[in-house]
């Protein structure tokens, strides 16, 4: 199959070249026939020029341009171009003498008017060479552009695959981490045989549904994420009972805003998991609000500065996830001062 395609390609190439050079021969006969009625002279003179034109053209398009010009070896390109021009100019001079000696029998007046001028003959030959060379350069440029596009496409595909693999890896770390912490809370309630356990299981069921079935979607509505943050907060209220003081405000959230799933929840989870009691109370303040196409998350919780270095797997991985999903479209500031841990996230959603 490949051999047949190669043969057909070569046949098509030979046919195209033959057709083109027949066109050049027609151009020569028309050009040199101006003010001349001797068709045999014009045809013979044109045929004599054809090998010179063909050889010069092929030397440029198959040797000099690909090997020296395209590879940016400009000195060698200039040197071999000069050699080729000198040789071809010598052959053009011979063609003029051929017209004078063999076709006109040394009768200068019998020569076709244009063939008497060495300059016009050279212009005719080099015009064809320039056109052929320009077409070759255009073809090489198109080929190079296509190759560059294919390479860029492969690079983008590879980057997307790597990005997808890294995101999956981060999910494998963030999601079990979050699930472990929540189940640990449920386990504590089960040990106490608390009345709130069934309600807690229901809240956890909603979170698990989000974690297992919604999180693989590229985007979910911001309102869905907020609803599950509320479920998680309810779970934490049950766990902390009277030792939790939480303020959660939501403002100006548009229904059409979408974000990556499980993007905000790990920040919330981190504030409870790594927060510390201050005078017997864990204080958590959270604000989520929108402005145009931007989403803002502000979290502040009491903490112990001695343990501030350990902020869990979830927070570190969510930073990496932000870099992958919202490169140059977010700002994240995390700091701790005066036994307070603060998170400020600004996210551009489109």
BALOBA-1460 file (C-alpha; in Angstrom, 3 decimals):
// residues 350
<rec num="1" residu="x" x="0.000" y="0.000" z="0.000"/>
<rec num="2" residu="x" x="2.788" y="2.408" z="0.916"/>
<rec num="3" residu="x" x="4.708" y="1.472" z="-2.228"/>
<rec num="4" residu="x" x="1.691" y="2.194" z="-4.440"/>
<rec num="5" residu="x" x="1.173" y="5.563" z="-2.787"/>
<rec num="6" residu="x" x="4.851" y="6.368" z="-3.280"/>
<rec num="7" residu="x" x="4.680" y="5.394" z="-6.974"/>
<rec num="8" residu="x" x="1.504" y="7.433" z="-7.536"/>
<rec num="9" residu="x" x="3.083" y="10.388" z="-5.764"/>
<rec num="10" residu="x" x="6.189" y="10.202" z="-7.962"/>
<rec num="11" residu="x" x="4.100" y="9.891" z="-11.129"/>
<rec num="12" residu="x" x="2.053" y="12.919" z="-10.097"/>
<rec num="13" residu="x" x="5.259" y="14.823" z="-9.334"/>
<rec num="14" residu="x" x="6.786" y="13.961" z="-12.728"/>
<rec num="15" residu="x" x="3.571" y="14.949" z="-14.495"/>
<rec num="16" residu="x" x="3.420" y="18.276" z="-12.613"/>
<rec num="17" residu="x" x="7.057" y="19.101" z="-13.387"/>
<rec num="18" residu="x" x="6.651" y="18.150" z="-17.041"/>
<rec num="19" residu="x" x="3.536" y="20.291" z="-17.340"/>
<rec num="20" residu="x" x="5.314" y="23.234" z="-15.701"/>
<rec num="21" residu="x" x="8.391" y="23.037" z="-17.954"/>
<rec num="22" residu="x" x="6.180" y="22.773" z="-21.017"/>
<rec num="23" residu="x" x="4.608" y="26.012" z="-19.819"/>
<rec num="24" residu="x" x="8.075" y="27.567" z="-19.483"/>
<rec num="25" residu="x" x="8.948" y="26.442" z="-23.020"/>
<rec num="26" residu="x" x="5.722" y="28.045" z="-24.247"/>
<rec num="27" residu="x" x="6.657" y="31.237" z="-22.409"/>
<rec num="28" residu="x" x="10.144" y="31.239" z="-24.011"/>
<rec num="29" residu="x" x="8.796" y="30.719" z="-27.520"/>
<rec num="30" residu="x" x="6.267" y="33.509" z="-27.050"/>
<rec num="31" residu="x" x="8.836" y="35.815" z="-25.436"/>
<rec num="32" residu="x" x="11.591" y="35.346" z="-28.031"/>
<rec num="33" residu="x" x="9.127" y="35.404" z="-30.939"/>
<rec num="34" residu="x" x="8.420" y="39.091" z="-30.376"/>
<rec num="35" residu="x" x="9.260" y="40.941" z="-33.621"/>
<rec num="36" residu="x" x="10.419" y="37.664" z="-35.213"/>
<rec num="37" residu="x" x="8.750" y="35.444" z="-37.829"/>
<rec num="38" residu="x" x="11.305" y="32.603" z="-37.707"/>
<rec num="39" residu="x" x="9.479" y="30.005" z="-35.604"/>
<rec num="40" residu="x" x="12.158" y="27.338" z="-36.070"/>
<rec num="41" residu="x" x="14.844" y="29.698" z="-34.766"/>
<rec num="42" residu="x" x="12.747" y="30.719" z="-31.762"/>
<rec num="43" residu="x" x="11.832" y="27.112" z="-30.880"/>
<rec num="44" residu="x" x="15.431" y="25.905" z="-31.239"/>
<rec num="45" residu="x" x="16.765" y="28.780" z="-29.148"/>
<rec num="46" residu="x" x="14.118" y="28.184" z="-26.473"/>
<rec num="47" residu="x" x="14.884" y="24.459" z="-26.360"/>
<rec num="48" residu="x" x="18.582" y="25.266" z="-25.930"/>
<rec num="49" residu="x" x="17.754" y="27.471" z="-22.911"/>
<rec num="50" residu="x" x="15.544" y="24.840" z="-21.265"/>
<rec num="51" residu="x" x="18.345" y="22.602" z="-19.840"/>
<rec num="52" residu="x" x="20.106" y="25.696" z="-18.479"/>
<rec num="53" residu="x" x="16.926" y="26.917" z="-16.796"/>
<rec num="54" residu="x" x="15.966" y="23.479" z="-15.463"/>
<rec num="55" residu="x" x="19.444" y="22.729" z="-14.098"/>
<rec num="56" residu="x" x="19.788" y="26.144" z="-12.430"/>
<rec num="57" residu="x" x="16.303" y="25.889" z="-10.912"/>
<rec num="58" residu="x" x="16.809" y="22.362" z="-9.550"/>
<rec num="59" residu="x" x="20.197" y="23.217" z="-8.079"/>
<rec num="60" residu="x" x="18.552" y="26.035" z="-6.141"/>
<rec num="61" residu="x" x="15.371" y="24.260" z="-4.995"/>
<rec num="62" residu="x" x="16.855" y="20.840" z="-4.185"/>
<rec num="63" residu="x" x="20.347" y="21.723" z="-2.998"/>
<rec num="64" residu="x" x="21.120" y="25.338" z="-2.165"/>
<rec num="65" residu="x" x="17.837" y="26.454" z="-0.563"/>
<rec num="66" residu="x" x="17.092" y="23.338" z="1.571"/>
<rec num="67" residu="x" x="20.669" y="22.656" z="2.695"/>
<rec num="68" residu="x" x="22.010" y="26.165" z="3.167"/>
<rec num="69" residu="x" x="19.263" y="28.790" z="3.254"/>
<rec num="70" residu="x" x="16.713" y="26.914" z="5.366"/>
<rec num="71" residu="x" x="19.417" y="25.716" z="7.751"/>
<rec num="72" residu="x" x="20.616" y="29.364" z="8.038"/>
<rec num="73" residu="x" x="24.080" y="28.657" z="6.684"/>
<rec num="74" residu="x" x="23.990" y="31.958" z="4.886"/>
<rec num="75" residu="x" x="27.666" y="32.194" z="3.965"/>
<rec num="76" residu="x" x="27.584" y="28.868" z="2.139"/>
<rec num="77" residu="x" x="24.233" y="29.805" z="0.618"/>
<rec num="78" residu="x" x="25.716" y="32.996" z="-0.803"/>
<rec num="79" residu="x" x="28.891" y="31.242" z="-1.980"/>
<rec num="80" residu="x" x="27.146" y="28.387" z="-3.809"/>
<rec num="81" residu="x" x="24.528" y="30.744" z="-5.204"/>
<rec num="82" residu="x" x="27.352" y="32.825" z="-6.683"/>
<rec num="83" residu="x" x="28.967" y="29.712" z="-8.196"/>
<rec num="84" residu="x" x="25.633" y="28.660" z="-9.714"/>
<rec num="85" residu="x" x="24.974" y="32.113" z="-11.129"/>
<rec num="86" residu="x" x="28.441" y="32.298" z="-12.687"/>
<rec num="87" residu="x" x="28.057" y="28.899" z="-14.359"/>
<rec num="88" residu="x" x="24.514" y="29.628" z="-15.532"/>
<rec num="89" residu="x" x="25.560" y="33.073" z="-16.847"/>
<rec num="90" residu="x" x="28.381" y="31.405" z="-18.812"/>
<rec num="91" residu="x" x="25.858" y="28.964" z="-20.307"/>
<rec num="92" residu="x" x="23.528" y="31.855" z="-21.182"/>
<rec num="93" residu="x" x="26.379" y="33.529" z="-23.039"/>
<rec num="94" residu="x" x="26.905" y="30.268" z="-24.917"/>
<rec num="95" residu="x" x="23.185" y="30.194" z="-25.804"/>
<rec num="96" residu="x" x="23.490" y="33.631" z="-27.393"/>
<rec num="97" residu="x" x="26.484" y="32.446" z="-29.439"/>
<rec num="98" residu="x" x="24.502" y="29.304" z="-30.292"/>
<rec num="99" residu="x" x="21.785" y="31.510" z="-31.782"/>
<rec num="100" residu="x" x="24.363" y="33.565" z="-33.667"/>
<rec num="101" residu="x" x="26.585" y="30.739" z="-34.952"/>
<rec num="102" residu="x" x="24.361" y="27.707" z="-35.467"/>
<rec num="103" residu="x" x="20.904" y="29.186" z="-35.940"/>
<rec num="104" residu="x" x="21.808" y="32.366" z="-37.869"/>
<rec num="105" residu="x" x="24.944" y="31.240" z="-39.674"/>
<rec num="106" residu="x" x="26.850" y="34.232" z="-38.323"/>
<rec num="107" residu="x" x="24.159" y="36.555" z="-39.685"/>
<rec num="108" residu="x" x="23.476" y="38.909" z="-36.779"/>
<rec num="109" residu="x" x="20.417" y="40.394" z="-38.487"/>
<rec num="110" residu="x" x="18.840" y="36.931" z="-38.797"/>
<rec num="111" residu="x" x="18.729" y="36.485" z="-35.042"/>
<rec num="112" residu="x" x="15.466" y="37.014" z="-33.168"/>
<rec num="113" residu="x" x="15.636" y="40.565" z="-31.787"/>
<rec num="114" residu="x" x="15.305" y="39.618" z="-28.106"/>
<rec num="115" residu="x" x="17.847" y="36.775" z="-28.384"/>
<rec num="116" residu="x" x="20.464" y="39.355" z="-29.405"/>
<rec num="117" residu="x" x="20.368" y="40.911" z="-25.916"/>
<rec num="118" residu="x" x="22.333" y="38.971" z="-23.323"/>
<rec num="119" residu="x" x="20.551" y="40.938" z="-20.575"/>
<rec num="120" residu="x" x="17.044" y="40.046" z="-21.791"/>
<rec num="121" residu="x" x="17.952" y="36.367" z="-22.191"/>
<rec num="122" residu="x" x="19.386" y="36.335" z="-18.672"/>
<rec num="123" residu="x" x="16.254" y="38.060" z="-17.325"/>
<rec num="124" residu="x" x="14.043" y="35.427" z="-18.969"/>
<rec num="125" residu="x" x="16.070" y="32.558" z="-17.452"/>
<rec num="126" residu="x" x="16.473" y="34.023" z="-13.977"/>
<rec num="127" residu="x" x="12.829" y="35.086" z="-13.854"/>
<rec num="128" residu="x" x="11.864" y="31.425" z="-14.080"/>
<rec num="129" residu="x" x="14.523" y="30.473" z="-11.503"/>
<rec num="130" residu="x" x="13.260" y="33.138" z="-9.093"/>
<rec num="131" residu="x" x="9.618" y="32.049" z="-9.508"/>
<rec num="132" residu="x" x="10.507" y="28.391" z="-8.952"/>
<rec num="133" residu="x" x="12.684" y="29.239" z="-5.922"/>
<rec num="134" residu="x" x="9.975" y="31.444" z="-4.435"/>
<rec num="135" residu="x" x="7.437" y="28.640" z="-4.815"/>
<rec num="136" residu="x" x="9.868" y="26.227" z="-3.160"/>
<rec num="137" residu="x" x="10.385" y="28.605" z="-0.239"/>
<rec num="138" residu="x" x="6.631" y="29.015" z="0.127"/>
<rec num="139" residu="x" x="6.163" y="25.256" z="0.094"/>
<rec num="140" residu="x" x="8.915" y="24.742" z="2.686"/>
<rec num="141" residu="x" x="7.430" y="27.491" z="4.841"/>
<rec num="142" residu="x" x="3.982" y="25.878" z="4.718"/>
<rec num="143" residu="x" x="5.513" y="22.498" z="5.541"/>
<rec num="144" residu="x" x="7.467" y="24.006" z="8.426"/>
<rec num="145" residu="x" x="4.326" y="25.747" z="9.724"/>
<rec num="146" residu="x" x="2.354" y="22.496" z="9.594"/>
<rec num="147" residu="x" x="5.159" y="20.642" z="11.385"/>
<rec num="148" residu="x" x="5.304" y="23.375" z="14.025"/>
<rec num="149" residu="x" x="1.542" y="23.203" z="14.541"/>
<rec num="150" residu="x" x="1.678" y="19.412" z="14.884"/>
<rec num="151" residu="x" x="4.509" y="19.727" z="17.393"/>
<rec num="152" residu="x" x="2.646" y="22.400" z="19.339"/>
<rec num="153" residu="x" x="-0.477" y="20.219" z="19.320"/>
<rec num="154" residu="x" x="1.495" y="17.249" z="20.647"/>
<rec num="155" residu="x" x="3.080" y="19.423" z="23.332"/>
<rec num="156" residu="x" x="-0.347" y="20.781" z="24.353"/>
<rec num="157" residu="x" x="-1.819" y="17.278" z="24.411"/>
<rec num="158" residu="x" x="1.074" y="16.079" z="26.550"/>
<rec num="159" residu="x" x="0.698" y="19.050" z="28.894"/>
<rec num="160" residu="x" x="-3.048" y="18.423" z="29.176"/>
<rec num="161" residu="x" x="-2.454" y="14.754" z="29.970"/>
<rec num="162" residu="x" x="0.139" y="15.658" z="32.585"/>
<rec num="163" residu="x" x="-2.207" y="18.282" z="34.012"/>
<rec num="164" residu="x" x="-5.051" y="15.764" z="34.138"/>
<rec num="165" residu="x" x="-2.830" y="13.167" z="35.806"/>
<rec num="166" residu="x" x="-1.636" y="15.699" z="38.369"/>
<rec num="167" residu="x" x="-5.200" y="16.801" z="39.076"/>
<rec num="168" residu="x" x="-6.253" y="13.181" z="39.554"/>
<rec num="169" residu="x" x="-3.302" y="12.667" z="41.857"/>
<rec num="170" residu="x" x="-4.307" y="15.702" z="43.901"/>
<rec num="171" residu="x" x="-7.896" y="14.453" z="44.069"/>
<rec num="172" residu="x" x="-6.655" y="11.083" z="45.317"/>
<rec num="173" residu="x" x="-4.956" y="12.927" z="48.161"/>
<rec num="174" residu="x" x="-7.502" y="15.657" z="48.947"/>
<rec num="175" residu="x" x="-10.659" y="13.542" z="48.858"/>
<rec num="176" residu="x" x="-9.567" y="10.631" z="51.087"/>
<rec num="177" residu="x" x="-8.031" y="13.197" z="53.433"/>
<rec num="178" residu="x" x="-11.342" y="15.037" z="53.709"/>
<rec num="179" residu="x" x="-13.298" y="11.785" z="54.026"/>
<rec num="180" residu="x" x="-11.001" y="10.496" z="56.772"/>
<rec num="181" residu="x" x="-11.499" y="13.630" z="58.857"/>
<rec num="182" residu="x" x="-15.290" y="13.503" z="58.465"/>
<rec num="183" residu="x" x="-15.511" y="9.804" z="59.305"/>
<rec num="184" residu="x" x="-13.330" y="10.440" z="62.338"/>
<rec num="185" residu="x" x="-15.908" y="12.962" z="63.543"/>
<rec num="186" residu="x" x="-18.740" y="10.504" z="62.927"/>
<rec num="187" residu="x" x="-16.839" y="7.823" z="64.813"/>
<rec num="188" residu="x" x="-16.634" y="10.116" z="67.843"/>
<rec num="189" residu="x" x="-20.395" y="10.630" z="67.811"/>
<rec num="190" residu="x" x="-21.040" y="6.910" z="67.428"/>
<rec num="191" residu="x" x="-18.929" y="6.212" z="70.499"/>
<rec num="192" residu="x" x="-21.012" y="8.698" z="72.471"/>
<rec num="193" residu="x" x="-24.213" y="7.186" z="71.045"/>
<rec num="194" residu="x" x="-25.355" y="10.740" z="70.490"/>
<rec num="195" residu="x" x="-28.900" y="11.503" z="69.308"/>
<rec num="196" residu="x" x="-27.460" y="13.635" z="66.532"/>
<rec num="197" residu="x" x="-25.787" y="10.606" z="64.898"/>
<rec num="198" residu="x" x="-28.611" y="9.881" z="62.336"/>
<rec num="199" residu="x" x="-28.703" y="13.523" z="61.262"/>
<rec num="200" residu="x" x="-24.942" y="13.503" z="61.026"/>
<rec num="201" residu="x" x="-25.039" y="10.382" z="58.835"/>
<rec num="202" residu="x" x="-27.533" y="12.143" z="56.538"/>
<rec num="203" residu="x" x="-25.275" y="15.179" z="56.230"/>
<rec num="204" residu="x" x="-22.315" y="12.927" z="55.611"/>
<rec num="205" residu="x" x="-24.306" y="11.064" z="52.947"/>
<rec num="206" residu="x" x="-24.865" y="14.337" z="51.089"/>
<rec num="207" residu="x" x="-21.160" y="15.139" z="51.309"/>
<rec num="208" residu="x" x="-20.205" y="11.678" z="50.081"/>
<rec num="209" residu="x" x="-22.558" y="12.031" z="47.120"/>
<rec num="210" residu="x" x="-20.833" y="15.298" z="46.267"/>
<rec num="211" residu="x" x="-17.415" y="13.802" z="46.825"/>
<rec num="212" residu="x" x="-17.960" y="10.624" z="44.803"/>
<rec num="213" residu="x" x="-20.274" y="11.660" z="41.984"/>
<rec num="214" residu="x" x="-20.040" y="15.417" z="41.478"/>
<rec num="215" residu="x" x="-16.368" y="15.979" z="42.023"/>
<rec num="216" residu="x" x="-15.307" y="14.357" z="38.731"/>
<rec num="217" residu="x" x="-17.149" y="17.037" z="36.802"/>
<rec num="218" residu="x" x="-14.888" y="19.828" z="35.533"/>
<rec num="219" residu="x" x="-17.143" y="22.498" z="37.061"/>
<rec num="220" residu="x" x="-20.108" y="22.732" z="39.410"/>
<rec num="221" residu="x" x="-22.219" y="25.698" z="40.391"/>
<rec num="222" residu="x" x="-20.822" y="27.811" z="43.185"/>
<rec num="223" residu="x" x="-24.152" y="27.459" z="44.977"/>
<rec num="224" residu="x" x="-23.696" y="23.658" z="45.093"/>
<rec num="225" residu="x" x="-20.285" y="24.107" z="46.673"/>
<rec num="226" residu="x" x="-21.790" y="26.503" z="49.241"/>
<rec num="227" residu="x" x="-24.622" y="24.072" z="50.041"/>
<rec num="228" residu="x" x="-22.124" y="21.343" z="50.842"/>
<rec num="229" residu="x" x="-20.045" y="23.786" z="52.876"/>
<rec num="230" residu="x" x="-23.201" y="24.367" z="54.929"/>
<rec num="231" residu="x" x="-23.604" y="20.598" z="55.394"/>
<rec num="232" residu="x" x="-20.032" y="20.353" z="56.548"/>
<rec num="233" residu="x" x="-20.459" y="23.261" z="58.955"/>
<rec num="234" residu="x" x="-23.540" y="21.539" z="60.410"/>
<rec num="235" residu="x" x="-21.440" y="18.447" z="61.016"/>
<rec num="236" residu="x" x="-18.801" y="20.488" z="62.781"/>
<rec num="237" residu="x" x="-21.429" y="22.257" z="64.898"/>
<rec num="238" residu="x" x="-22.535" y="18.843" z="66.139"/>
<rec num="239" residu="x" x="-18.962" y="17.843" z="66.901"/>
<rec num="240" residu="x" x="-17.945" y="21.038" z="68.703"/>
<rec num="241" residu="x" x="-21.325" y="21.561" z="70.333"/>
<rec num="242" residu="x" x="-21.054" y="24.650" z="72.580"/>
<rec num="243" residu="x" x="-17.331" y="25.130" z="71.956"/>
<rec num="244" residu="x" x="-17.832" y="26.526" z="68.435"/>
<rec num="245" residu="x" x="-18.559" y="30.116" z="67.521"/>
<rec num="246" residu="x" x="-19.026" y="30.446" z="63.757"/>
<rec num="247" residu="x" x="-20.049" y="33.342" z="61.542"/>
<rec num="248" residu="x" x="-20.760" y="32.404" z="57.924"/>
<rec num="249" residu="x" x="-21.917" y="35.129" z="55.521"/>
<rec num="250" residu="x" x="-22.850" y="34.703" z="51.853"/>
<rec num="251" residu="x" x="-23.459" y="37.701" z="49.592"/>
<rec num="252" residu="x" x="-24.083" y="38.438" z="45.926"/>
<rec num="253" residu="x" x="-23.707" y="34.885" z="44.591"/>
<rec num="254" residu="x" x="-24.882" y="34.585" z="40.994"/>
<rec num="255" residu="x" x="-26.558" y="31.354" z="39.916"/>
<rec num="256" residu="x" x="-24.493" y="31.114" z="36.739"/>
<rec num="257" residu="x" x="-21.076" y="31.157" z="38.454"/>
<rec num="258" residu="x" x="-19.273" y="27.843" z="38.242"/>
<rec num="259" residu="x" x="-16.082" y="26.685" z="39.922"/>
<rec num="260" residu="x" x="-14.069" y="23.490" z="40.143"/>
<rec num="261" residu="x" x="-15.682" y="21.091" z="42.658"/>
<rec num="262" residu="x" x="-14.148" y="20.733" z="46.129"/>
<rec num="263" residu="x" x="-12.226" y="23.972" z="45.602"/>
<rec num="264" residu="x" x="-13.448" y="25.942" z="48.623"/>
<rec num="265" residu="x" x="-14.458" y="23.108" z="50.931"/>
<rec num="266" residu="x" x="-10.869" y="22.080" z="51.861"/>
<rec num="267" residu="x" x="-10.193" y="25.627" z="53.111"/>
<rec num="268" residu="x" x="-13.271" y="25.404" z="55.320"/>
<rec num="269" residu="x" x="-12.334" y="21.933" z="56.517"/>
<rec num="270" residu="x" x="-8.819" y="23.137" z="57.312"/>
<rec num="271" residu="x" x="-10.135" y="25.930" z="59.544"/>
<rec num="272" residu="x" x="-11.911" y="23.366" z="61.752"/>
<rec num="273" residu="x" x="-9.341" y="20.594" z="61.592"/>
<rec num="274" residu="x" x="-6.343" y="22.758" z="62.457"/>
<rec num="275" residu="x" x="-8.092" y="25.472" z="64.405"/>
<rec num="276" residu="x" x="-7.443" y="25.730" z="68.132"/>
<rec num="277" residu="x" x="-9.699" y="26.607" z="71.028"/>
<rec num="278" residu="x" x="-9.246" y="30.088" z="72.422"/>
<rec num="279" residu="x" x="-10.513" y="30.292" z="76.006"/>
<rec num="280" residu="x" x="-12.478" y="27.094" z="75.362"/>
<rec num="281" residu="x" x="-14.022" y="28.322" z="72.099"/>
<rec num="282" residu="x" x="-13.076" y="27.763" z="68.448"/>
<rec num="283" residu="x" x="-13.865" y="30.957" z="66.558"/>
<rec num="284" residu="x" x="-14.379" y="30.682" z="62.794"/>
<rec num="285" residu="x" x="-15.432" y="33.567" z="60.561"/>
<rec num="286" residu="x" x="-16.177" y="32.936" z="56.874"/>
<rec num="287" residu="x" x="-17.344" y="35.179" z="54.053"/>
<rec num="288" residu="x" x="-18.105" y="34.118" z="50.504"/>
<rec num="289" residu="x" x="-19.215" y="36.822" z="48.100"/>
<rec num="290" residu="x" x="-19.176" y="37.584" z="44.408"/>
<rec num="291" residu="x" x="-18.374" y="40.627" z="42.330"/>
<rec num="292" residu="x" x="-18.894" y="40.491" z="38.570"/>
<rec num="293" residu="x" x="-16.977" y="37.377" z="37.471"/>
<rec num="294" residu="x" x="-14.937" y="37.155" z="40.675"/>
<rec num="295" residu="x" x="-15.458" y="35.046" z="43.786"/>
<rec num="296" residu="x" x="-13.974" y="35.969" z="47.152"/>
<rec num="297" residu="x" x="-13.416" y="33.631" z="50.085"/>
<rec num="298" residu="x" x="-12.328" y="34.970" z="53.461"/>
<rec num="299" residu="x" x="-11.743" y="32.650" z="56.423"/>
<rec num="300" residu="x" x="-10.412" y="33.499" z="59.849"/>
<rec num="301" residu="x" x="-10.067" y="31.031" z="62.694"/>
<rec num="302" residu="x" x="-8.355" y="30.916" z="66.057"/>
<rec num="303" residu="x" x="-5.192" y="28.831" z="66.099"/>
<rec num="304" residu="x" x="-2.131" y="27.912" z="68.077"/>
<rec num="305" residu="x" x="0.975" y="29.538" z="66.565"/>
<rec num="306" residu="x" x="3.143" y="26.677" z="67.848"/>
<rec num="307" residu="x" x="1.357" y="24.244" z="65.542"/>
<rec num="308" residu="x" x="0.956" y="26.601" z="62.595"/>
<rec num="309" residu="x" x="3.546" y="24.742" z="60.483"/>
<rec num="310" residu="x" x="1.222" y="21.748" z="60.130"/>
<rec num="311" residu="x" x="-1.710" y="22.716" z="57.991"/>
<rec num="312" residu="x" x="-2.554" y="19.354" z="56.536"/>
<rec num="313" residu="x" x="-2.343" y="17.708" z="53.146"/>
<rec num="314" residu="x" x="-5.545" y="19.325" z="51.905"/>
<rec num="315" residu="x" x="-4.378" y="22.939" z="52.039"/>
<rec num="316" residu="x" x="-1.071" y="22.330" z="50.283"/>
<rec num="317" residu="x" x="-2.691" y="20.302" z="47.535"/>
<rec num="318" residu="x" x="-5.462" y="22.827" z="47.001"/>
<rec num="319" residu="x" x="-2.753" y="25.407" z="46.260"/>
<rec num="320" residu="x" x="-1.336" y="23.114" z="43.578"/>
<rec num="321" residu="x" x="-4.822" y="22.564" z="42.222"/>
<rec num="322" residu="x" x="-5.394" y="26.300" z="41.977"/>
<rec num="323" residu="x" x="-2.147" y="26.646" z="40.020"/>
<rec num="324" residu="x" x="-3.304" y="23.997" z="37.572"/>
<rec num="325" residu="x" x="-6.906" y="25.103" z="37.125"/>
<rec num="326" residu="x" x="-6.689" y="28.882" z="37.594"/>
<rec num="327" residu="x" x="-3.199" y="29.834" z="36.513"/>
<rec num="328" residu="x" x="-2.816" y="33.633" z="36.693"/>
<rec num="329" residu="x" x="-6.524" y="33.897" z="37.567"/>
<rec num="330" residu="x" x="-6.381" y="33.806" z="41.331"/>
<rec num="331" residu="x" x="-4.655" y="35.334" z="44.326"/>
<rec num="332" residu="x" x="-4.270" y="33.466" z="47.594"/>
<rec num="333" residu="x" x="-2.969" y="35.014" z="50.799"/>
<rec num="334" residu="x" x="-2.456" y="32.925" z="53.919"/>
<rec num="335" residu="x" x="-1.056" y="34.363" z="57.133"/>
<rec num="336" residu="x" x="-1.170" y="33.884" z="60.865"/>
<rec num="337" residu="x" x="-0.858" y="36.625" z="63.440"/>
<rec num="338" residu="x" x="-1.949" y="36.956" z="67.045"/>
<rec num="339" residu="x" x="-3.269" y="33.373" z="67.222"/>
<rec num="340" residu="x" x="-5.410" y="33.933" z="64.116"/>
<rec num="341" residu="x" x="-5.105" y="31.990" z="60.878"/>
<rec num="342" residu="x" x="-6.428" y="33.895" z="57.853"/>
<rec num="343" residu="x" x="-7.139" y="32.812" z="54.293"/>
<rec num="344" residu="x" x="-8.064" y="35.266" z="51.536"/>
<rec num="345" residu="x" x="-8.822" y="33.852" z="48.101"/>
<rec num="346" residu="x" x="-9.773" y="35.875" z="45.044"/>
<rec num="347" residu="x" x="-10.856" y="33.800" z="42.062"/>
<rec num="348" residu="x" x="-11.634" y="34.868" z="38.501"/>
<rec num="349" residu="x" x="-14.198" y="32.374" z="37.228"/>
<rec num="350" residu="x" x="-14.224" y="33.216" z="33.491"/>
